[in-house]
């Protein structure tokens, strides 16, 4: 009888161990993949890339005209809106409260050349912070989806 109780105790222990192991394995299998926001490094990483990117835009002779006349406070607001938009678009907790891209860029006369220069600066900022290629490609795809609302239609001759 004692052997039987001992066998039951061992059996119960093994069964409990097996259940815990199965739960741990199934929990691991059900974990959601990380969002682009998480893979980019979160808010602080996005803010650092944005700071570098905007610094490059402001310093660029072709692009700086879009910032002419903007106060320091206005530039800080633009920076915050860019951070919030990237954060929200990549699955982060931020909420973008700015205007639409079309309304924000309408009348600025942003050309295809301006767009290409700006994308080049974004890539340089991402490279500076060693953002992996997969994440860089995903972010650039998201940004590129905004191009029709940012670049002015080419004037026909």
Buried (B, 14 or more C-beta within 10 A) or exposed (E): EEEEEEEEEEEEEEEEEEEEEEEEEEEEEEEEEEEBBBBBBBBEBBBBBBBBBBEBBBEBEEBEEBBEEEEEEEEEEBBBBBBBBBBBBBBBEBEBEBEEBEEBBBEEEBBEEBBEBBBEBBBEBBEEBEBEEEBBEBBBEBBEEBEEEBBBEEEEE
